[in-house]
């Protein structure tokens, strides 16, 4: 009788810890100093198929970087993101999706599973990348660059949940940032994209 009770208690502790880390109740601070790289265009990232992608490939375009997840209450934002991409891709706009499992384990799948989910459920065509950590001690340097208050004083700050949206201008700097609850097709997002697009 004692052993099952111990197992149940251990499971409760593990779940509680996961919730605490996922919601920020337990601090797992991201790096306090910005990375050596000072521009997103200096990064090479793995895409969803494991191929290297030099982000300088996207120089000259307005870029939206989004941390995405397949099992989140906001996962339906994939539809709005894809709609944005379809509307503005020919005007010099691209969305880069980075799956992250930082929040309540809401992106547990493999890259292959994530790719299949996005394609099957939302017909995602914008570039998707391999999973990264967007906050905490193992935060990817790209996300450190985006969120560190030294490297990004105007729009820095920890990513708080899935589907944070960073709008990068033609010069590679963050022009706007939108939180999880901001729908991809909100008036504020669309206005910011219009302002960031290359001149016609």
N, C-alpha and C positions, 0 to 999 in steps of 0.2 A: 504493500500500500504506500510505503514511503517513497519507493523509487518512482512510481508514476507521478507522484506529487512533485518530486524534485524535477522531473522532466518538464512538467507543466510550468513550474516556476521559472525554470531556465529559459523556456520558450518565451514566457512573458517578459523576462528581462531583456532578451535579445530583441524582441519586437519593440519594446519601449525604447531601447537604445537606438534602434534604427529610426524610430519616429523622432526622437530627440535630435539626432544628427541631421535628419532630413529637414527638420523644421528650424534648425538653428538654436534649439534650446541648449544643446551641448556645443561649445565652441570648438570648431576645427578650423582655425583661421587660415585664410589664404595667404600667400607670400606677401610680406609687407613692403618689399622693394620691387620696383618694376623690372621686367626682364631686360636683358642686354639688347634685344632687338627693339627698335623704336617705331617700326611701321609694320602693319599687317602684311605688306608686300615683301617682307623679308622672311616670311614663314613658308615652309613647305609642309603640307598636311597630307595625310592618307585619306583618299576618298572611300566611299562605302564599299568599293571593290578591292581596296588595299593598294591602289596605285598612288604614287606620289603626285601631288598637285602643287605647283608653285603658285602661291596666291598673287604674285605679280601678274599672272595671266589675266587677272581681273582689273588691272590698272586701267583707268579711264572710264570706269563704270561706277554708278552708285551701287553700293553693296549693302545688303541687309544680312547680318549674321544672327542666327537664331539657335538657341539651345532647345532641342525638341525631345519629345518622349512619346512613346506609343500607348502608354497606359495611364494617361493623365486626364483629369477632367477637362483640360484645355486642348486635348489632342485634335479635336475638330477644327482647331485653327489651321491645321494643314490645308484645309479647303480654301480658306481665305488667303493663305500664303501662295498657294498654287495659282489662285485667281489673280493676285497681284503680279506674279511672275509672268503669267500669260499676257497680261495687259501691257506691261512695261518693258519686257525683255528686249523688244526691238528698238527701244529708245535708250538703251544703255543702262539697264538695271538687272541685277542678279541677286538671288537669294542663296545663301549658303547655309544648309542645315547641318547642325552638329548634334547628334544624339548624345545625351548625357544621363547617367543613372544616379545622379547625386541626390535626388529628391524622392524619398520613400520608395526607392527601387523601382521607379516607374518606367525605366528603359532597360529591362533585364535581358533582352534578346541579343542574339549575335547580329553582326552586320548584315548577314544574308537574310535573317528573319526580319530585321528592320526594313531593309530594302523591299522585301516582298510585301510587308504590311503597308508601306507607303504607296507602293504601286497599285496594289489590289484595292485598297480602301479609298485612296485619295488621288490616284493617278498622278503622283508627284513627278514632275519633270525637272525641277530645279536641282542643282548639284547637292548631293548628300555626301557626308563625310563619315569617317570612322568615329566611334564613340570617344569622347574626351571627358575629362573631369573639369567642370566649370567653376568649382570653388573648393576650398579646403587645402590642406597641405600638398595634395597631389594635383592641384589646379594646373591645367595646361598653360604654358607661357603666353599663348595667344589670348586666353581669357584673362590672364594677369594684366596684359597690356590694355585690354578693354576696360577692366574694372578697377585697376589700381588708381588711387586718387592723385598719385604723382604723374603717372603717364597719361591720365585722362581726368584732369581736375574738374572739368565741367560735367561729365557724365559718368564718373567713376562710382564705385560702390559695389558691394557684393551682389551677385546674382541671387535672387531670393527664391526663385521657382523656375519651372520649365516655361519655355516660350517667352523669355526676355528677348527683346529685339534691338540690335544696335545698327543704326544706319550710318554707313561709312561714306564719306564724300569722295570726290575724284582725287583729292590729295592724300587719301588714306587715313584721315582722321575722323573721329566720331562726330557726326553732326547732330544726331538725335538718338535718344534711347527711349524705348517704350516697355512698360512692364507686362507681366503675364496677362492681366485683365484687359489690356488694350487690344481690341480686335484688329487683325491685319488690315481690314478695309475701313477702319475708322477715318473720320475726316482729318484728324491730326496726323495720322500715318501717311495718308495719301498726299496731304499738303507738304509734308517733309520730303517725301520721295520726289514730288514735282520740283521742289527747290534744289534737290541734290542731283538731278539728272543732267547729263551733258547738254550743252547748248545745241539747239537744232541747227 
